[in-house]
């Protein structure tokens, strides 16, 4: 499974997702790209999941256009210590997630 971490997610989260192929927006040089273009690039580059804390993304984009799963960690902080608390719930729910849909993950 190929996962993209949005630029609002610390790259240090990668080490807590070692069972997946994880890349960051920054590593790809996509920092500053608007959400619509980011979604298109994500799909074109074969990503299965985009993880973000940007709750607006799911309302700003027509998810039917993008065969990717959007995962929003329901956090008010981008600190690693906070984000890792969402991972058990994310990993439990991942197998049931579908493309073209967004999921808000709570602790």
C-alpha positions as CSV (number, residue, x, y, z in Angstrom):
1,X,0.0,0.0,0.0
2,X,1.4,3.4,-1.1
3,X,0.6,6.3,1.4
4,X,1.3,10.0,0.9
5,X,1.6,12.2,3.9
6,X,0.3,15.7,3.3
7,X,2.7,18.6,4.0
8,X,0.8,19.4,7.2
9,X,1.9,16.0,8.6
10,X,5.3,15.7,10.1
11,X,7.7,13.4,8.1
12,X,8.6,11.7,11.4
13,X,5.3,9.9,11.2
14,X,6.8,7.7,8.5
15,X,8.8,5.6,11.1
16,X,5.4,4.6,12.7
17,X,4.1,3.3,9.4
18,X,6.9,1.0,8.3
19,X,4.5,-1.7,7.1
20,X,3.5,0.6,4.2
21,X,5.4,2.5,1.5
22,X,5.2,6.0,2.8
23,X,6.3,9.2,1.0
24,X,5.8,12.8,2.0
25,X,4.7,15.7,-0.1
26,X,7.9,17.5,0.7
27,X,10.1,14.5,-0.5
28,X,8.3,14.8,-3.9
29,X,8.8,18.5,-4.1
30,X,5.1,19.1,-4.0
31,X,5.0,21.6,-1.1
32,X,2.6,24.5,-1.7
33,X,0.6,22.7,-4.4
34,X,-3.1,23.3,-4.1
35,X,-5.3,20.4,-3.0
36,X,-7.0,19.7,-6.4
37,X,-3.6,19.5,-8.1
38,X,-2.2,17.4,-5.2
39,X,-5.1,14.9,-5.5
40,X,-4.4,14.6,-9.3
41,X,-0.7,14.1,-8.8
42,X,-1.3,11.6,-6.0
43,X,-3.5,9.5,-8.3
44,X,-1.1,9.8,-11.3
45,X,1.7,8.6,-9.1
46,X,-0.1,5.5,-7.8
47,X,-0.8,6.5,-4.2
48,X,-3.6,4.6,-2.5
49,X,-4.1,6.8,0.5
50,X,-3.5,10.5,1.3
51,X,-3.2,11.2,5.1
52,X,-3.8,14.8,6.2
53,X,-5.1,16.8,9.1
54,X,-6.7,19.3,6.7
55,X,-10.4,18.9,7.5
56,X,-11.4,21.3,4.7
57,X,-10.0,19.1,2.0
58,X,-12.9,16.7,2.0
59,X,-15.4,19.5,1.5
60,X,-13.3,21.4,-1.1
61,X,-12.8,18.5,-3.6
62,X,-15.2,16.3,-5.6
63,X,-13.9,12.9,-4.3
64,X,-15.7,11.0,-7.1
65,X,-13.0,12.3,-9.4
66,X,-10.1,10.8,-7.6
67,X,-9.5,7.1,-7.1
68,X,-7.7,7.5,-3.8
69,X,-8.7,7.2,-0.1
70,X,-8.4,10.4,1.9
71,X,-7.7,9.9,5.6
72,X,-8.1,12.9,7.9
73,X,-6.6,12.6,11.3
74,X,-9.0,14.5,13.6
75,X,-6.2,16.4,15.3
76,X,-5.7,20.1,16.0
77,X,-1.9,19.6,16.2
78,X,0.7,18.4,13.7
79,X,3.0,17.2,16.5
80,X,4.2,13.7,16.2
81,X,3.2,12.8,19.8
82,X,-0.4,13.7,18.9
83,X,-0.5,12.1,15.5
84,X,0.7,8.7,16.6
85,X,-2.3,8.4,18.9
86,X,-4.5,8.1,15.8
87,X,-2.5,5.3,14.1
88,X,-4.1,2.3,15.9
89,X,-7.5,3.4,14.8
90,X,-6.3,4.1,11.3
91,X,-4.6,0.8,10.9
92,X,-7.7,-1.1,12.2
93,X,-10.0,0.7,9.8
94,X,-7.7,0.7,6.7
95,X,-8.8,-2.6,5.2
96,X,-12.4,-1.4,5.1
97,X,-11.7,1.9,3.4
98,X,-12.6,2.6,-0.2
99,X,-11.2,4.8,-2.9
100,X,-13.2,8.0,-3.8
101,X,-14.1,8.4,-0.1
102,X,-12.8,10.3,2.9
103,X,-12.5,9.1,6.4
104,X,-12.1,11.1,9.6
105,X,-10.1,9.1,12.1
106,X,-10.6,9.8,15.8
107,X,-8.6,8.4,18.7
